């Protein structure tokens, strides 16, 4: 494990955020065709956005002995597109939220219509700013969930099986 992931674990524990942790290995093909094993650590938890809704969320950190590594923060299953005929209007409204209200996060629509809020970044050994981005993401989502609920063709109440 790297110093960065160790620092993240310690800070999460200090802030009383409980994560389930797992390791994901994925081969990475270099320009010369050779493969290098890339390791990522996935820290998963859930966030209660309001009295009716909880969302799965997580932090993925590239685990490498490097002074800086990539990370991704996601909030999943925020809602689902229920009317694909309205996709152009939905995309326009999500892009407006992305441009004006979501800060360093972006709302995206996955292939199955799931609404996800995502942030990509780079961190070093001081993981405090990354943890702050994670915590503030929950506040951003809580603030913008009513706006998402107003978009025709999106259902933020359902849980897709």
Secondary structure, 3 states (H helix, E strand, C coil): CCHHHHHHHHHHHHCCCCCEEEEEEEEEECCCCCEEEEEEEEEEEEEECCCCCEEEEEEEEECCCCCCEEEEEEEEEEEEECCHHHHHHHHHHHHHHHHHCCCCCEEEECCCCEEEEEEEEEECCCCHHHHHHHHHHHHHHHHHHHHHHCCCCEECCCCCC
